[in-house]
Amino acid sequence: MEIEQATDCTIHDMPENFEIREFLRGLRAEVEGLCIMEYNEADAMQMIREEGREEGRREGREEGRREGNITALYDLYRDGDITLQRAAIKAGMSEAAFLKAAKEITGI
């Protein structure tokens, strides 16, 4: 049922002794507009929430890959397979930032 039909039915089915009935009948267009706006706002908010959740999932996956990359590079550095400078370059950060990130991730 469309909003317009639902508004008509609601006003029509409302008992005659309800004081608000004549008020709503006189402002039918505004009532419909408010209902439509509320309905559209609810849809828009749901869409925004879903987009936010997906963005959060995407950021989480990216963060996980980044942490995995830093952990792997740190392990190579710690084992002496690559230099600190090379590990930092591969991670795309300075040596100090790389060591700080590695320590935060690995808990060292």
Number of C-alpha atoms within 10 A of each C-alpha: 6 8 14 16 11 13 19 16 11 13 18 12 10 13 11 11 8 9 10 13 17 13 11 17 15 11 12 16 13 12 16 18 14 12 16 15 12 12 13 12 12 12 12 12 12 12 12 12 12 12 12 12 12 12 12 12 12 12 12 12 12 12 12 12 12 13 18 14 16 24 17 14 23 25 16 15 17 12 10 10 12 14 15 20 15 13 24 20 13 13 18 12 14 14 16 12 13 22 18 12 17 21 14 11 13 12 7 8
